[in-house]
Amino acid sequence: MRTTIITALLLCATEFLTIVLASPMAKPSLVLRFLPEDIRAAAKDHPEPPKWKQMIAHILFAIFLLTFILRAIANRNNDLQSAVFDGGAALCAAKRFVYTLCQSHYGGFGGCCAACKAQHIVLCNRGQYIGGIVFLGFDGLKHGYGFWKLTLRFIITLYITKLFDIIVQDQWLVMTSGFFQRIFPETKDCAGWHDRGFNNQNQLIRIVTYLFLCMLTAALFLWLGG
């Protein structure tokens, strides 16, 4: 239980740090997609930050993702040296794939479309959750967890992160702190900043689907563990 809670809290902390550190440097279209609709409309012409700032944002996302991937591999192999080797090989393979894709379709990263870059950042940001779940899954198998115990572990993790998401990120960071208003000052008069229920429907859908997702994930790990 302690490992589960600590992992969940680490996921919360890394996502919060990712948002706070990278949002001012990321493409506006990526950040705005998580905000109320009238705010997205008001800031649709917000200028992009310099390329070097966007690169820093990409690096931050990659660091947070790689941390959890290496930890998961280390837990499976029980060998840090193997973890670094396997994680490095996986990262190099991903790097070669992204480079080849952008080179063949867009003439390199400079010509890559905005949608491609945005999806890359979203993948890295959500990848930390995948890394955390992989770590908890392999750790559970190592300690002999069955289906329901693994399911409970995943439920605890996802609901802790979801509670953090609703209270800290939606209600405090977005609605109360004024953090995003400083990034997008042209939106300061938007009514969306006072609509605390702007994300209720999406959150409710995730809360319900998490139960089934956790059971499916537990079954997958048991199948992988043979």
SULBEL-V234772 format. One record per pair of residues at least 24 apart in sequence whose ideal C-beta (glycine too) atoms are under 10 Angstrom apart, sorted by the first residue. I is the first residue (numbers start at 1). J is the second residue. Records with the same first field share a line. If there is no record, write none. Layout:
I: J ; J
This chain:
1: 152 ; 153 ; 156
3: 75 ; 135 ; 136 ; 139 ; 140 ; 143 ; 153 ; 157
4: 132 ; 136 ; 139 ; 140 ; 152 ; 153 ; 154 ; 155 ; 156 ; 157 ; 160
5: 156 ; 157 ; 160
7: 68 ; 71 ; 131 ; 132 ; 133 ; 135 ; 136 ; 139 ; 153 ; 156 ; 157 ; 160 ; 161
8: 132 ; 136 ; 153 ; 156 ; 157 ; 158 ; 159 ; 160 ; 161 ; 162 ; 163 ; 164
9: 157 ; 160 ; 161 ; 164
10: 67 ; 68 ; 71 ; 128 ; 132 ; 135 ; 161
11: 64 ; 68 ; 128 ; 129 ; 131 ; 132 ; 133 ; 136 ; 157 ; 158 ; 160 ; 161 ; 164
12: 160 ; 161 ; 162 ; 163 ; 164 ; 165 ; 168 ; 169
13: 64 ; 164
14: 60 ; 63 ; 64 ; 65 ; 67 ; 68 ; 125 ; 128 ; 129 ; 131 ; 132
15: 64 ; 125 ; 126 ; 128 ; 129 ; 161 ; 164 ; 165 ; 168 ; 169
16: 164 ; 165 ; 168 ; 169 ; 173
17: 60 ; 64
18: 57 ; 60 ; 61 ; 63 ; 64 ; 65 ; 121 ; 124 ; 125 ; 128
19: 125 ; 169 ; 173 ; 174 ; 179 ; 180
20: 169 ; 173 ; 177 ; 179
21: 56 ; 57 ; 60 ; 61 ; 64
22: 53 ; 54 ; 56 ; 57 ; 58 ; 59 ; 60 ; 61 ; 64 ; 121 ; 124 ; 125
23: 57 ; 173 ; 179 ; 180 ; 183 ; 184
24: 49 ; 53 ; 56 ; 57 ; 179 ; 180 ; 182 ; 183
25: 49 ; 50 ; 52 ; 53 ; 54 ; 55 ; 56 ; 57 ; 58 ; 59 ; 60 ; 183
26: 53 ; 54 ; 56 ; 57 ; 58 ; 60 ; 61 ; 117 ; 118 ; 121 ; 125 ; 183
27: 54 ; 57 ; 114 ; 117 ; 118 ; 121
28: 183 ; 184
29: 114 ; 115 ; 117 ; 118
30: 54 ; 57 ; 114 ; 117 ; 118 ; 119 ; 120 ; 121 ; 122 ; 125
31: 57 ; 118 ; 121 ; 180 ; 183 ; 184
32: 180 ; 183 ; 184 ; 187
33: 118 ; 122
34: 169 ; 170 ; 174 ; 180 ; 198 ; 199 ; 202
35: 174 ; 180 ; 184 ; 187 ; 190 ; 192 ; 193 ; 198 ; 199
36: 174 ; 175 ; 187 ; 190 ; 191 ; 192 ; 193 ; 194 ; 195 ; 197 ; 198 ; 199
37: 190 ; 192 ; 195 ; 198
38: 187 ; 189 ; 190 ; 191 ; 192 ; 193 ; 195 ; 198
39: 174 ; 180 ; 181 ; 184 ; 186 ; 187 ; 188 ; 190 ; 191 ; 192 ; 193 ; 195 ; 198
40: 184 ; 187 ; 190 ; 192
41: 187 ; 190 ; 192
42: 184 ; 186 ; 187 ; 188 ; 189 ; 190 ; 192
43: 180 ; 183 ; 184 ; 185 ; 186 ; 187 ; 190
44: 186
45: 186
46: 183 ; 184 ; 185 ; 186 ; 187
48: 114
49: 183
51: 109 ; 110
54: 117 ; 121
55: 109
57: 121 ; 124
58: 109 ; 117 ; 120 ; 121 ; 124
59: 124
60: 121 ; 124 ; 125
61: 120 ; 121 ; 122 ; 123 ; 124 ; 125 ; 126 ; 127 ; 128
62: 91 ; 94 ; 95 ; 120 ; 121 ; 124 ; 127
63: 124 ; 128
64: 124 ; 125 ; 127 ; 128 ; 131
65: 91 ; 94 ; 123 ; 124 ; 125 ; 126 ; 127 ; 128 ; 129 ; 130 ; 131
66: 90 ; 91 ; 124 ; 127 ; 128 ; 131
67: 128 ; 131 ; 132
68: 127 ; 128 ; 129 ; 130 ; 131 ; 132 ; 133 ; 134 ; 135
69: 127 ; 128 ; 130 ; 131 ; 132 ; 134 ; 135
70: 131 ; 135
71: 131 ; 132 ; 134 ; 135 ; 138 ; 139
72: 130 ; 131 ; 132 ; 133 ; 134 ; 135 ; 136 ; 137 ; 138 ; 139
73: 131 ; 134 ; 135 ; 138
74: 135 ; 138
75: 134 ; 135 ; 136 ; 137 ; 138 ; 139 ; 141 ; 142
76: 134 ; 135 ; 137 ; 138 ; 139 ; 141 ; 142
77: 138
78: 142
94: 123
129: 157 ; 158 ; 161
132: 157 ; 158 ; 161
133: 157 ; 158 ; 213 ; 214 ; 217 ; 221
134: 217 ; 221
136: 217 ; 221
137: 217 ; 218 ; 220 ; 221 ; 222 ; 224 ; 225
138: 221 ; 224 ; 225
140: 218 ; 221 ; 222 ; 225
141: 221 ; 222 ; 224 ; 225 ; 226
142: 225
144: 225
145: 218 ; 221 ; 222 ; 225
146: 218 ; 222
147: 215 ; 218 ; 219 ; 221 ; 222
148: 215 ; 218
149: 218
150: 214 ; 215 ; 217 ; 218 ; 219 ; 220 ; 221 ; 222 ; 225
151: 211 ; 213 ; 214 ; 215 ; 216 ; 217 ; 218 ; 219 ; 221
152: 214 ; 218
153: 214 ; 217 ; 218 ; 221
154: 210 ; 211 ; 213 ; 214 ; 215 ; 216 ; 217 ; 218 ; 221
155: 210 ; 211 ; 213 ; 214 ; 215 ; 217 ; 218
156: 214
157: 210 ; 214
158: 206 ; 207 ; 209 ; 210 ; 211 ; 213 ; 214 ; 217
159: 207 ; 210 ; 211 ; 214
161: 210
162: 203 ; 206 ; 207 ; 210
163: 207
165: 199 ; 203 ; 206
166: 199 ; 200 ; 203 ; 206 ; 207
169: 199
170: 196 ; 197 ; 198 ; 199 ; 200 ; 202 ; 203
171: 196 ; 199
174: 198 ; 199
175: 199
